[in-house]
Amino acid sequence: MDEENTENAENTENTPNSLNRIRLVLFCIALILVGISALILYLLFRPSKPYFSVASLSVYALTNNVSSSQSSNLLCTSMQFNFVLNNPNDRVGIFYDRLSVSVYYHNEPIAPPVALPSIFQKPSETGALSQALGAPIVPVSEDAVTQLTLDQANGVVGLKVVVLGQVKYKSTLYKTGWSMLYVTCDLVVGLKKGGTSTPVPLLSNPECLVET
């Protein structure tokens, strides 16, 4: 009888421990399932940065402003860019705000920054953006003028287009805060001295580097 009572007592003591172990296992399973679900949602709704590319470029004027009496290191610039913007996300929209575009030649600005309109792109949407840039008088270094003369004599000119702004992403589950947008488009174009009323040949990859 004493042995039976001792065994019953031990079973009674083990029962709470077994229940605790079961609760712990169930909690771990639930935690793993929640983690897997969160990972799946993150992979499904994780935003990818947008794609920018230059569809075409018209250069109406890119010449030394020799008519100016102040300095010979002045350029007259006038050009028109046509961009293609693509939102690669299937479930996430993209807001663009405080956008501006400028143009550089040998790391010297040859077109003052111009503000662009705010944009919202729906998921998987592709849009176009066109903007004219330039100024009648743009001061540059003497080296830039000399190099531009040589490049135009060879019919090949390198330009860098820079787009600055901020973006944020929106899905059915969340909306992010604003983050900086920095886009650089390194272009090599076919251009002789002066300008043309038609788009110039793009001799390099028109896709741009996008950083957010």
N, C-alpha and C positions, 0 to 999 in steps of 0.2 A: 504493500500500500504506500509506503513512504517513497519507494522508487517511482510509482505512478504519479504521485503528487509532485515529485521533483521534475518529472518530464513535462507535466502539464504547465508547471510554472515557467520552465524554460521556453516552451512554445508560446506562452503568453508574452514573455519578454521579447521574443524574436518577432512577433507580429508587428509592432510599431516600426521596428527597423526595416522590415520587408516593405511596409507601406511607404516609408521614407525613400527607400531605394527606387520603388516604382515611380513615386512622384518625381524624383530626380531624373530618372530615365525619360519620363514623359516631358519634363521641362526641357531637357537637352534636345529631344526630338523636335519639340515645338520651336526652340531657338534655331535649330538647323533649318527647319522649314521656312521660318521667317527670313533668315539670312539668304537662303536660295531664292525666295520670292523677291527680296530686295535686289539681289544681283541681277535677276532676270529683268526686272523693271529698269534698273540702271542701264543695262545693255540695250534695252529696247528704246529708251528715251534719252540716252546719252547724246548731247548735242555735238555735232561736228561743225567745224568752222566753215564759213562760206567759201565759194570759189569765185575768183575774179579773173577776167581775161579782157584783153583789148581786142575788140572786133575789127575796128578800123581807126585810122588816124589820117586827118587831112591837115597839111601844113600850108597855110596861106602865105605866111611870111616868116622867115628866119634868116635875117640879114643884119649886117653891121649898119648901124644908123649913122652913116657918114654925113648926113645933113646937119647933125647936131654940131654946134660950135663949141660945146663944153668939153667933149672928150670923144676920142675915136673908139673907146672901149664901151660902146653902147650897142645893144641889140634891139631890133624891132621884131617882135614875135606875135604870131597869130596862128592858132591851131584849134582843131576840133577833135575831141576823143569820143569814141563810142565804146562803152564798156558792156560786158555781159556779166551779170551777177546770178549765181546759181546757189540755191539752198539745197544741199544734199540730204537733208534730214527728212525722213518719211513721216515723222510724227511731231516735229518741232518747228515752230515758226521763228523767224529772226527779225528783230527790230534794229534798224540802223538810224543813228542820230548824230548830230554835230559833225557831219561829213564835210571834208574839204579836199580839194585836189590841187596839186601843183606839179610843175615840170622842172627837171634839173638836166643840165648838160655838164658833164665832167664835175659833178657834185656842186655846181653853182646854179642857183635858181634862175631860170629864164622866163618863168611865168608866175606871177604872184598867185598865192592861194585863192581859190574860188570856193565859196560855200555851195554845198549840194543839198538837195531837199532830203528830208527824213523819209525813210522807206520801211515798209513792212512786207516781208516775203512769207507767203504761206508755205507749208511743208512741200518739198519737191518742186518748188516754183523757180522758174528761170525768167529773169527780166533784163531789160536793157536800160542803159543810162547814158545820156549824151551831154557833153559839156564843152563850151568854148572857153579857151584860155589865151592869155597873151597880154602884151602891153606895148605901146609905141616906143617907150624908152626903158630899157632894162640894163642897169650897170653890171658889167662883168669884168673879169681880169683880162689883161692883155693876152695871157696864155690861152684863155678860152676863145678869144676872137681868132687868134692864129690857128688854133687847132680846128675850129669850126670851118675856117677857110680851106684848110687841107682836107678835112672830111668831105665837105661838099664838092671839092674838086675830084675826089675819088667816088663820089656818089653814094657814100655810106656814112650815116650819122647815128651815133648812139644817144639815146634819150632815156631818162628815168622818170617815170610817173609815180607819184606818191599820193596815196589816199589815206587820210587820217580821220578818225572818228571814234565812235563807241557802239557796241552791240550788246543786245541781251536776247535771251532765248525764252520762248514760251511754249509750253505743251499743256495738255489737259490736266497734268498732275502738278506742274510747278511753273514758276517764272523765276529766272535768275536775275541777279543785279547787273548793272552796266559794267562792261569790261572794255578796255582800250582795243581799238582796231588799227592795225598798221599794215598797209598794203603797198608793196613795191612792185613795179612793172618795169623790168629792164628790157628796153626795146632797141633793136637795130633796124633802121629804116633806110630805104633807098631814096635819097634826096640830093638833088643838085642845088646849086646856089639859087637863092630866091625862094620860091614857093610854087605851089600848084593848087588848082581849084578842085582836083580830084584826090581821092585817098592815095597815100604813098604806100609802096610795097612794104610789108612787114617781113623782114629778113630773119627774124628770130622767133623763138617760141612766144606766142602772145599771152601765155598764162602768167599770172602774177603770184608772188609770194605773199601769203596772208598769215599774219600773226595776231593772236588775240590773247 
